[in-house]
Each structure stands twice: as C-alpha cells, then as structure tokens.
Amino acid sequence: MSPFRYFKTAFANRWNVLALLGGLAFGLVSRKPDVVWPLVLAAEVAYVALLGAHPKFRAFVDAQEAKAARTENARAAELALRRIMRALPRETLARFETLRSQCAELRQLARELKQPGKPDVDLPLEGFQSAGLDRLLWIHLRLLYTHHALARFLAKTPEEDIERDLRRTEERLQRLSTQSSPQNERARKMLEDHLQTSRARLENLRKARDNFQLIGLEIERLENKIRSLSEMAINRQEPEFISSEVDHVATSMVETERTMNELQFATGLEAASDEPPALISTPIAQRA
C-alpha cells in the first residue's frame, strides 16, 4: 500500500477540512487573503505532514483499514454462503450439516476438557478453536459446491460431442488442403480457429473431470480428518491438542483452496477470503 494514504487520511479528516475552509474564509473576510492564505496553507501542510508521519496515527489508519477489510470480507463470505445454500441439493446440505454437528461436538469436548464440570463459558482458546473449525467447515462447504458445479458442467458438456466435432473439422480441413483458392484460404483459417477452440474445450473438459474426481476424494479426506480428530481428542484428553490439530488440518488444505480458486470458470465463486462465515454455531436449517 502507498504511504501517501496516511497523508490523504490526515487531510481528509473533517475537522481539518473545516479548519482549512474556515481559514480561507477568514482570509476573504479580513480582505487580506494575500497575507492570510499563505499562512493557512503553510499551517495545513505542516499539520498534514506531521500527523501523516506520526507512528500512532499510522497505526490507527492501518487498524481502521484492516477493520473495513474484515467487514467487507465477512459480507462477501455471507453472500457466497447464501448462494451456495440456494444451489446445493438437500442431501448435500445434510452431508454438510453432519460434519458441522461433529465439529460442534469437537468444540464442546474441548470446552469440557478445559473446564470440566463447569457451564459453557467463553474460554481463552475457544475463539481460536471456533475460527479453525469454521475455516474447515467453509472449505468443506465450498468443496461440496465445487463438486456439485463440476458435476453440472460435465453433464452439460458431453465429451463425445466435442470429439465428434473435432473429427469432422479435421476431415473438412483435409479436403480443403487439396484445393487452392482465396475462398478456400479463408475457409481454412476459420476451420483452424474452430479446431483450436474445440481442442481447448476438450482439454478444459478433461481437466474439469479430473478435478471433479480429486474434489470428491478431498471431501472424503476432510470428513475423515474431522472424525479422526474427534476420536483422537477423546483418547488424548488435551484441549490444546485439539486446537493444534485443527490448525494443522486447515493448513494442509491450502493446495485444495488453490484448486477451487482455479475452478471459478465452473463455479463462479470468487477466491475465499481470510474471514470465513460463522458456521459452527448455527445449523443450516436456521440460516434458511
């Protein structure tokens, strides 16, 4: 980010703008603008320069920008969540709800291990546990949506039709190669362009089919990881172990998230933000 944004923010402060306008207006009223205005402008430059360079002010600006970015990311994530919920069939949402319930039980187990015999209260590690579990759930839900979108894409784009079109185009090109005329040259260029497009479509389709299979395996792997976490947590009886393992699983999904981002042509979903929606605390049925 440009460092000039600090000076811009300092200048745009409404009290500063009012003071600047007031000083300029005073110059007009005093009938000595040639004397007053240079003084006002000099004071303005000094104020903006000093405030824009102050470490505490810069920290304040950074914090405000980070807060605004989190708010925007949260809003975008909620919009994406609603879109996914509208698109996914009921049985797929039920599959997600099963995993969400397991994550909720895992968080409850961590609570009980941290404060046995005490009512549910906010614990120091709970925020980190919930954030990690929310991220895993958000990855799982986006995987389900990506898998569903790829299935629809593959169903609407039969590979046999593209291959048949390729063969037909290649045959037409071979017939034209024996003839030479300006009209045939134009036709050859059009067919070559058509052939290139069809080959790109075929490559794209095969890549989507491979990704469809990989996404399906990734969904099963993540669900198995969550079940394994619950079993290990019961055996280990260590809440910190739960938190570290949740973070480890979330970190291991980086490549998966990158793959989903590359499949925007089929899903229409934008790249996931760092602020996943709060999923663990609210069942899907209550969000409808």
Long-range contacts (C-beta under 8 A, 24 or more apart in sequence): 1-65, 5-61, 6-52, 6-53, 6-57, 6-58, 6-61, 7-48, 7-49, 7-52, 9-52, 9-61, 10-47, 10-48, 10-51, 10-52, 10-57, 11-44, 11-48, 11-52, 16-44, 16-47, 16-48, 20-44, 70-275, 73-273, 73-274, 73-275, 74-273, 74-275, 74-277, 76-270, 76-273, 77-138, 77-272, 77-273, 77-275, 77-276, 77-277, 78-277, 80-269, 80-270, 80-272, 81-141, 81-277, 81-279, 81-287, 83-269, 84-141, 84-142, 84-144, 84-145, 84-269, 85-284, 85-287, 85-288, 87-145, 87-148, 87-149, 88-144, 88-145, 88-148, 89-148, 92-144, 92-148, 93-284, 95-144, 96-137, 96-140, 96-141, 96-144, 96-284, 97-283, 97-284, 97-285, 99-137, 99-140, 99-222, 99-223, 99-226, 100-137, 100-279, 100-280, 100-283, 100-284, 101-283, 102-226, 102-227, 102-230, 103-133, 103-136, 103-137, 103-226, 103-280, 104-280, 104-281, 105-230, 106-133, 106-226, 106-229, 106-230, 106-233, 106-242, 106-246, 107-133, 107-280, 109-230, 109-233, 109-234, 109-242, 110-233, 110-239, 110-242, 110-243, 111-239, 113-233, 113-237, 113-238, 113-239, 113-242, 114-239, 125-239, 125-240, 125-243, 128-243, 128-247, 129-239, 129-242, 129-243, 129-246, 130-278, 130-280, 130-281, 131-276, 132-243, 132-246, 132-247, 132-250, 133-246, 133-280, 134-276, 134-277, 134-278, 134-279, 134-280, 135-250, 135-276, 136-222, 136-226, 136-246, 136-249, 136-250, 136-253, 137-276, 137-279, 137-280, 138-272, 138-276, 138-277, 138-279, 139-222, 139-250, 139-253, 139-256, 139-257, 139-272, 140-219, 140-222, 140-223, 141-279, 142-260, 142-269, 142-272, 143-215, 143-218, 143-219, 143-222, 143-256, 143-260, 144-219, 145-267, 145-269, 146-215, 146-260, 146-263, 146-266, 146-267, 146-269, 147-212, 147-215, 147-216, 147-219, 149-263, 149-266, 149-267, 149-268, 150-208, 150-211, 150-212, 150-215, 150-263, 150-266, 150-267, 151-212, 153-208, 153-266, 154-205, 154-208, 154-209, 154-212, 157-201, 157-205, 159-202, 159-205, 159-206, 159-209, 162-198, 162-201, 162-202, 162-205, 163-202, 165-198, 166-195, 166-198, 166-199, 166-202, 169-194, 169-195, 169-198, 170-195, 204-265, 208-263, 208-266, 211-259, 211-263, 214-259, 215-259, 215-260, 218-256, 222-249, 222-253, 225-249
